Amino acid sequence: VGMAAGALLKPLHPQRTIRVVAFANEERGLFGGRAYAAVHAKEVGRHQIVSESDFGAGRIYSFNSNAPDSAKPAVARIAEALKPLGIEVIDGEGGPIAQLGATWASLSHDGTHYFDYHHNAEDTLDKIDPNDLAQNVAAYAVFAWLAAQADGSFGSAPKAAGAGEH
């Protein structure tokens, strides 16, 4: 999903860089995400907003962000653009780099059938509904593009040691 959304956006020239990262070994302790967060911990403020697609390719049904009030107009613009894809605003959560202070956005997937084939010999692309996959790619492309084009900051900033999520 992330790679396909990135490929759609590659020929465009957004105001900000859009970074697509492929993590590994998430099922055994979020090791990829934690390694990325550790390497980029001093650059948290340069990550305007982060998101993750790691729950299959079932339809995305919700969007949310922990962006501060100053970024609410940009978040509302993204939410409005996602509505035609059947995506509503509902609570979500961020991952390892969000715990360091990066502002996150959550696009939540329908996981009803996620574990039917999860990491077994039948876990192949033909099990994915092409319409659901297209909706996922469109949602992430819309989100990434609008976030990259948004005015102002989404509020990512390194957290003080021991601080809770913002």
Phi and psi in degrees as a GROMACS rama.xvg file:
@    title "Ramachandran Plot"
@    xaxis  label "Phi"
@    yaxis  label "Psi"
@TYPE xy
-62.4206  -42.9174  GLY-2
-64.8095  -41.7539  MET-3
-67.0886  -41.3273  ALA-4
-63.7006  -42.0996  ALA-5
-61.3079  -40.2491  GLY-6
-63.5472  -38.6904  ALA-7
-62.7758  -36.5497  LEU-8
-87.8261  -15.3557  LEU-9
-53.2662  -43.3075  LYS-10
-74.3954  -10.0485  PRO-11
-85.7435  168.455  LEU-12
-129.116  82.1817  HIS-13
-71.8103  164.964  PRO-14
-65.0833  -32.3604  GLN-15
-118.477  159.166  ARG-16
-70.1178  138.248  THR-17
-107.671  119.783  ILE-18
-108.706  125.955  ARG-19
-107.16  123.291  VAL-20
-120.989  133.113  VAL-21
-105.652  114.111  ALA-22
-89.4813  158.715  PHE-23
-128.324  156.813  ALA-24
63.6819  37.2408  ASN-25
-72.2038  -33.35  GLU-26
-67.4853  -20.8241  GLU-27
-101.005  18.3876  ARG-28
131.372  24.3965  GLY-29
55.7738  33.0701  LEU-30
-60.8913  -38.5538  PHE-31
-65.3985  -48.3532  GLY-32
-63.6363  -38.8568  GLY-33
-68.8138  -38.1291  ARG-34
-65.4583  -43.0921  ALA-35
-60.8039  -46.603  TYR-36
-60.4189  -41.2064  ALA-37
-64.9114  -43.9382  ALA-38
-66.2332  -34.9503  VAL-39
-106.095  15.2028  HIS-40
-56.3606  -37.8727  ALA-41
-78.5569  -6.35847  LYS-42
-110.797  16.3405  GLU-43
-53.7149  -42.2432  VAL-44
-64.1901  -19.8396  GLY-45
-84.6569  -12.5036  ARG-46
-88.2598  97.7834  HIS-47
-57.802  -46.824  GLN-48
-159.666  140.988  ILE-49
-121.177  152.687  VAL-50
-151.505  164.42  SER-51
-141.818  141.228  GLU-52
-116.425  102.928  SER-53
-149.26  41.6113  ASP-54
-144.441  47.0342  PHE-55
78.288  -161.559  GLY-56
-126.398  26.5802  ALA-57
-64.4337  158.686  GLY-58
-51.5041  139.81  ARG-59
-81.7334  128.18  ILE-60
-114.452  -15.8297  TYR-61
-145.003  157.375  SER-62
-136.439  142.35  PHE-63
-160.928  167.67  ASN-64
-153.683  153.163  SER-65
-96.6331  19.7861  ASN-66
-56.739  145.687  ALA-67
-70.4962  168.973  PRO-68
-53.7223  -35.5913  ASP-69
-62.9316  -22.9432  SER-70
-102.116  1.62589  ALA-71
-57.951  -36.511  LYS-72
-60.9643  -39.6647  PRO-73
-68.0868  -41.0814  ALA-74
-64.4654  -41.2134  VAL-75
-64.1146  -37.4952  ALA-76
-63.9198  -43.1351  ARG-77
-62.7909  -47.493  ILE-78
-58.5759  -42.1306  ALA-79
-64.805  -39.1909  GLU-80
-69.2316  -26.2354  ALA-81
-82.9067  -18.7713  LEU-82
-54.9535  -43.4135  LYS-83
-61.9217  -17.0894  PRO-84
-88.7548  4.92808  LEU-85
82.4396  24.8037  GLY-86
-109.265  124.401  ILE-87
-109.823  162.997  GLU-88
-82.5556  120.337  VAL-89
-144.277  152.724  ILE-90
-56.2757  148.109  ASP-91
-149.241  -163.818  GLY-92
-153.676  164.47  GLU-93
-104.181  -179.701  GLY-94
-111.435  -156.921  GLY-95
-56.3768  -43.4563  PRO-96
-72.4842  -26.1101  ILE-97
-64.8504  -33.6421  ALA-98
-66.0006  -19.858  GLN-99
-89.5894  -6.80881  LEU-100
123.28  -1.27917  GLY-101
-71.043  135.54  ALA-102
-69.4066  137.471  THR-103
-117.443  158.375  TRP-104
-129.069  140.888  ALA-105
-117.226  125.602  SER-106
-114.069  104.977  LEU-107
-89.3147  132.952  SER-108
-96.1078  150.093  HIS-109
-72.6433  113.852  ASP-110
-99.6735  18.8987  GLY-111
-51.6507  -41.6005  THR-112
-111.616  11.6583  HIS-113
-57.123  -42.7081  TYR-114
-89.9057  2.47921  PHE-115
-61.9212  -37.3388  ASP-116
-127.437  1.72854  TYR-117
-49.0382  114.544  HIS-118
52.811  43.1503  HIS-119
-127.72  -178.815  ASN-120
-62.2619  -21.9366  ALA-121
-90.2495  3.2189  GLU-122
-79.5435  77.6027  ASP-123
-127.804  159.565  THR-124
-58.7303  -29.0268  LEU-125
-65.2579  -13.1743  ASP-126
-83.4966  -10.9977  LYS-127
-87.7644  133.003  ILE-128
-69.5583  120.498  ASP-129
-58.2275  -33.2821  PRO-130
-69.0597  -39.5611  ASN-131
-64.5794  -43.4362  ASP-132
-61.4057  -44.3084  LEU-133
-61.6834  -39.4799  ALA-134
-65.1015  -40.7798  GLN-135
-59.9883  -50.2379  ASN-136
-61.6018  -44.9069  VAL-137
-61.1586  -44.2513  ALA-138
-61.7577  -46.4334  ALA-139
-68.7036  -35.4034  TYR-140
-65.6192  -44.9952  ALA-141
-61.2082  -48.8412  VAL-142
-57.4409  -52.2016  PHE-143
-62.448  -43.7367  ALA-144
-63.5932  -50.1372  TRP-145
-65.9526  -36.1816  LEU-146
-65.3823  -40.8617  ALA-147
-69.0315  -25.979  ALA-148
-94.4359  -8.09668  GLN-149
-65.8305  143.78  ALA-150
-76.8932  149.176  ASP-151
75.8349  -167.206  GLY-152
-107.85  150.715  SER-153
-89.2639  -1.46531  PHE-154
92.882  9.54716  GLY-155
-62.9691  133.901  SER-156
-160.733  142.518  ALA-157
-56.1097  138.508  PRO-158
-83.9725  149.142  LYS-159
-68.9035  149.04  ALA-160
-53.0909  128.708  ALA-161
83.3909  1.65326  GLY-162
-76.5211  148.592  ALA-163
-82.6256  177.331  GLY-164
-68.9526  143.845  GLU-165
